[in-house]
Amino acid sequence: MARLDPRRALFPGTFDPVTLGHLDVLRRARQRFDEVLVAVAVHPTKKALFTPDERIELLRLCTDGAPIVSVAGLVVDACREHDCGTIVRGVRRGGEFDYEVGLALGNRHLEPQIDTVLFVPDPGLAHVTSSLVREIAGLGGDVHGMAPDAVIAALARKFAS
């Protein structure tokens, strides 16, 4: 079995939509790893506001050239496909930490070569979630300081229709 590259990381998420918190985690991960691929996942139990193609396009507009891939199945399979030995995740609170540790352990069970690195967000962004951004924008509220300008514009278009 080929050794996965621990200096190549996969940052998976639904990114519905991408927030400034996501971009903070990505920026810091790019400082620590040789390459970070952003993986847009389709979550079977979540009803997304943006299509996978729309989320990929928004990430392209907001990530300054980070490679973006799509994940339809297991994240560990995407890691194998793209030679990533590390998964990057963000974690804001204790309950999320417990959830992320469970995911990390499950991923290690499926692929022992994969490590997970958790990034705690900038304190000014710790309250920001995609769900909160969607909810505020859907009710006509201002999400500046929570989402990039391209996302704010896309949310305005989405909720205007």
C-alpha angles and dihedrals in degrees: 000000000000117000114248114232110253090198091062113077135192118213105197127188144128091249092198084182119353110240135198086257090060090048091050091054091046093049092052093044090052088057091055104040135052090235135003120198117200111221118202106209130199107221112207095215099042124086104216126214093206125046118242090255091052091049091049091050092049090050090050089054093048108036106064097236103322111158110255125202135175124240120199098165138018118352090223089060089054089050090053092046093051098035094244117156094182134058117205120208136169122228126190108174143017096265090052089049091057091048092048093048088053090051091047092051092048091050091049089051090054095041117014092194093066121092124188122221117198121207121200110217129242105279090241090060100039092103095051119107131161089242092055092047091050092047096048093044091046090056092049097258129144116261097179108136090030103062137025119263093253090056093047089054092047091050091051090052093045094051094041090063 
